[in-house]
Amino acid sequence: MWLIMKVFLLQILAFLLFGGDIYCQASTRRLTFVVKEASYTRLCSTKNILTVNGQFPGPTIYAKKGETIIVDVYNKGKENITIHWHGVSMPRYPWTDGPEYITQCPIQPGSKFSQKIILSLRKALYDTFKLTVDHGKTYLLRIINAALHEALFFSIAKHKMTVVGTDGSYTKPLTRDYITIYPGQTYDVLLEANQHPDHYYMAAKTYSIAPAARNFFDNTTTTAIVQYRGYYTPSSPLSLPYLPTYNDTNASVQVMAGLRSLADAEHPCNVPLSPSTKLIYTVDKFPSVPELVFDFTTDIIPLEYQTPKNGTEVRVLEYNSTVEIVFQGTNLIAGTHHPMHLHGYSFYVVGWGFGNFDKDKDPLHYNLVDPPLQSTISVPTKGWATIRFEASNPGVWFMHCHVERHQTWGMDTAFIVKNG
């Protein structure tokens, strides 16, 4: 669940430890969300933030695949709001997807809006998990980076993690000492409680390649604890797990490089092999067809290319057309990653790399056998990423960088998919 508004929430890494639970068992259930401001203290700072039903984070909804949920959202705050159900494709109801002035008008203070959600595609992305473990058992952690700006390295001391899913889709098991998770991304990881009963830190810290990164973000390490059940004296002090240095770009792509979909009989990989529509987007707003050959990732970019014209650009897609999009990162202001999220769809990530995309050479190395199925892909720092999907969900669908500040710079657009 994302609250889209002018003044947003504190940056956090959320393990989905929601304070309240809502269970849905009938085929259709009606729920009430009251959104209003409340005073909360996080990271030694007290601010007024938006809460849902008096809770932050908001309540968990438990539902079965195929159920329909109608949520009556009451805005008791001071600003316009909308609610976006992150990773849910919203089939047949794109006008309740959330992005204001794209698929719906904002919910004004004092007013109500009913959102209809059909849970047809996603497997539980929002369950509650308490990290108290029993020795010898294996636990499924569902992790989301709910930060507004920064990618995060995440690790658990003396434990390995096995990635088995991302953005609601299964992957082949991938075991790592740490993961890198970008704003808006989700990972399902298995944690085997195979260490001596004790308390162990799990920790996260930011990744950034910006030259002056240390001056612009909090580079401290945030921690929580995995606690084994039993009678023992916890170690003191606890040791931190290994985490890469804040600007280690090679480390930042290790999980992305290893992700593969299951691609078996039960979970077929339906990646489009011959896309009918091919698009290239430079995610820091260059012309789609430059007037001259241009090095998008050079260290020095002319000033005239750093001040693009304002404008709204959308792309109309035919129903059931197959689409390929190449996201080309640039070095505007400071080259950085861009987690690109597409509403209404999941897509196959068929390729990625560093430097400028080569339309003749790079497609030869696409993974068209078992690419991961995701709804958010991070374009590597000074690099590119290619996705493919079938435009089979009619509506107007928002596509944007999940770094909140980048959206204010205009790093967003929309697709209009025709009615089939």
N, C-alpha and C positions, 0 to 999 in steps of 0.2 A: 504494500500500500504506500503510495506516494502522495503527499500533500503538495500541490503545486500552488505557490503563492508568492507574493512579492517579498515578504520577509520570512526566511525559512528557518529551519531548526538547527541546533548545534550539530557539529560533525561528530559522528559516532561510528564505531564498528559494532553492529548489532548481531547477537547470537539468537535473536528471535525469542528473547526471554520476556514474552508479553505478560502483562499483569492480569489479564482477564481472559476468560474463555467463552466462546459462543458456539454451541453445537447445533448443526443443521442435519436433521435426519429425514424430514419429509422431502418430497420431490420439489416443492416450492416453499420457501420460508421467507418471511419478511422480518427484517431487522431494523433497528434504529441506531444511527450514529449521530450524536450531538457533539459538534465541534466548537470548542470555545477555548479562550485563553486561560492559562493557569500559571502560577509562579513555580518554576522548577530550578533546582540547583544541580548543575553538571560541571565537572572539571573546575570546581571551586568558583563558579560563576553562576549567579542567580539571574534568570531572565524570565519574561513572560513568553510562553510558547503555546502553540496550539495543541490541544489534547482531544482525544476521542473518547467520549463517555467518561471523562475525567481521568483518563489514563494516558501515560506516556512511557513506552510505546503503547499503541492502541490495542484493543481486544483482538484475540485470535479467533478466526472463524473456522470451525471444523465442518467439513462437508464431504460428500461423496461425489465421485466423478459422474457428471451428467445432471447433477442437481441445479436448480435455478434459485438464485438468491436475489431478492429485491431489498436494497438498502435505502432507507429514507434518511438522507443526510440533511441535518438542520445546522445552519451556520449561525452560531451564537457569538462569533468573533467580530472584529472590527474591520476586517479586510475581506475582499472577495477570495474565495477558495474554490478548488475542485479536488476531487479524489481520483487518482489513477490506480487501477489494480494491476500492479506490475507483473508482467509475464503472462497475463491472461489475455487470450486472443479476442475475446468479446465478439464471437460470431453472431451476426444478424443484429447486433446492437452497438454499432460503432459510435453512435451519438452519446453513449454514456462512458466513453473511454477516459475522459478526464481533461485533456489539454484545452485550456480556455481559448476561445475564439478560433479553434481549429475544428474540434468535434462537438463542442457545446459552449454555451455561455457560462461564465463563472456563476457560482452560487453566491448571491449577494448577502450581506449581513441581514439577519432576521428572516431569511427565506429558506425554503426547502427544495430539494431535488431528489428524485427517486432514480436510483441506478439499478438496472437489471443485469445480472451476471450469470452466464451459463458456464459452469465449470466443466468444459468438454475436453480440454487438451492437457491441462497441467496436473502433475502429481504433486502432492502436498509440499508447498514451498514455505509454509508459514507456521509449522508446528512449534510448540514450546519444548524446550529441552533444558533440563537441569543437569549440570555437569558434575554430579556425584556418581562415581563409578564403582563397580564391583570387579575385583581382580578376575581375569580370565574371560570376561565378556567383551563383546565388540559393540560399539555404539555408532549410530549414524548421526553425524552433525550436519545441520543445514546452516550454511554460513552466507550472510549477505553483507556486502560493503554498502552501508547506508551513508557514507561520507558524501559531502557536497563537492569535494574537489580532489582529494588525494587517493591514489592507489595505495594499497597496504600489503606489506609482507606479513604473513601470519604463520606461526609455528607453535608447537607444543613441546616443552622440554622433555628429552629422552624418549619421545614417541614419534613414530612415523605416521603419516596420514595417507590414505588411499582414496584418491578422487574416483567416484563412481557415477557422478552426474553433474551437470551444469545447466542452469536456467531451466530446470524441470525435465531435462532429457538425460537418459542413461548414457554413460560412456564406458569404454573398456577400462578396467582398473588401472590406475596410474599412481604409483607409490612415490611420495616425495617427503623430504624433511621439512619443507615449507611450501606454501602456496602464495601466489601473488593474485590479489583480487581487486578489481577495478570498480569504481563507483557504479552501482546498479547491477553488478554481476552477482550471481549466486553459485555456490558450489555445494555438492553433497559429498562428504568425506567420511570414510570409516576410520574410527579410532579403536585400536585394540588395546584394552587395558592389560598390558602384559608386563608392567614394571612392578617393582617392589612397592607395596602399599605406602603411600606418602602423599604429600601435596606437591603438585608440579605446576609451574607457571605455563600459561599459554600467553603469547605476546604478539603484538602487532606494532609496526612502525611504518612510516610513510616512505614511498618511493617517489623521487622527483629528479629530473635531469636538468632542470632550469639552472643556469650558471650561478644565480644568486639565491638558490633554493633555501639555504640556511637562514636567510634574512626574511623569508616570506611564509614559512609554515613551521608549525610546532613539530620538531624532529624528535621529541621524546617518545619513549616506548610505553605503550599502554598494556596493562596486564590484567589477567584474571587467573583463576586457579582451577585445575582439575584435582578433585579431592577423592581419594580412594576411601571406600567405606571400611570401617574396622576400628580396632583399638590399637593405636600406636602413637608415638611422639613424632610430630612432623619435623622434618629437617629445618634448620634455621642457620643462616638465611637460605631462601630458595634461590636456585641458580636460573638465570635466564636461558631460553633456548637460543640456538643459532638463528640469526637473521642477517640477510645480506646488508651491505652498506646502502645508504639511502639513495645513491645514484648508480647502482649496479644494474645497467640496462640488460645485460646478458642474463642475469639472474631473474629479471622481471618477466622474461618470456619463456622460462623453462616449462611451466605448466601448459601454457598455450601451445608450445611446440609439441607436447606429447599427447594432447587430447585427441581421441578417436571415438567415433560413435560405435555402438554395438554392431550394427550392420549385419543382423542375422535374420532368420525367418520370422521371428516374433517381433523384431524391431528393425524393419527394412529401412535402408538408406535410399531415399527418393530424391537424391540431388539431381537437379536439371543438368543434363549432359550437353545440350545445345541451346543455350538461352536465346530467346528471341529479342530481348532488349538488353543492351549493354550500356552501362553508365559509368562515368568516372567523376568522383567528387573530390576536390581538394578541400580538406576539412578546415583550412584556415582561410577559405574564400578567395580563390583565384578564379579567373575565367575558366570554363570547362574546356575551351579550345584556345590556349594562349596564342598571342599573335606571333610569338617566336619560340624557338626551343628554349626551355627554361629548366634550371636546376632548382627543384622545389625544396631541396634539403641543404642548400649551400649555407655556409656560416654567415654570409652577408647578403641580405635581400634589399633591393632598392626601396626607398621610402615610398615611392608612388604605388607599390604593390601592397603596402601595409595599411592603406586607407581605402578599402573597397567601397563601392556605392551601396547605399541602403536599398533594400528591395525585398519583395516576397517572391520566391520561386518555388513552384510546385510542379510535380510531374504526373501526368495522367497515364495510367497503365491499363491496358486491356485486361478484361477478366480472363483468368487462367493463363495469362502470358507468363513466360519464364524469364526471370530477371537476374542479371549479374551486375553487381555494383563493386567498383574498385574505390576504396577510400585512400586517397594519397595524403599523407601527413606532410606538413611544410615546416619551415623554420621561422615562421612569423613570430616576432616579439621574442619568444624563446621556445624552441622545439620541445614538445611534450607529447604525452600519450593522449589519445582521445577515445574514451569508451562510447562507441556509437550504439544507440538503442533504437530499435524499430518497433513501434506499437502495432498490435494486430497480427504479428507474425513471429515465427521462429525462422531462422535461416541457416544454411550450411556455410561454414567457414572453410572455403576450399583452398585458400592460400594466404600467405603473408610474408613480409620480408622487410629489410632495411633499405634505405635509399629510394631512388625514383623507380616507379613501376615501369617495367619494360613489357609492352604489349605483345612483343614477338617471342621473348624468351621466358618470361615468368609463367605464363599459362601452361607451358610444357611441364611444369612441376606441380600443377594443381593436384590436390588429393580429391579424386572423384570416386573413390572406393568407400572410404569410411570417415568422411569429414565430420567434425562435431556439429551438433544442432544447437544453436544458441539464439538468444534474443538480444544480447549485448556483446559486442566484440571490441576489444581495445586495439585501436590502430597504434602500432609500435612507434616509439619516439623516432622521428625522422624516417618513417617507414610507410608501409602500405598494408592493406588487408583487402581481400576479395571475398564477397559473400554471394550466394545464389539462393533464390526462393521462387516459389510459384505464387503468382498474385491471384489467389483463390478466395480471398476474404474481402468482399466489396466494402467500400467505405472510404473515409478520409483518415489517413494514418500518419501520425506524427513520427518523424525521424529526427533525432537530436543527439548531440554530445551530452553525456551524463555528468560532465563537470558543470556544476551549476553556473559558475561564472562565465563559462564559454557560451552558454545559452544567451546570456545578456549581451554577448558580442555578436549574436546572430547566427550561431552555429546550429541551425535547425532548419528543417523544411518539412514538406508533407507529400505523401503520395495520394492521388485520387484513383482508387481502383474501381473501374466501372462495374455496374450491376450485371451479373451473369444470368 
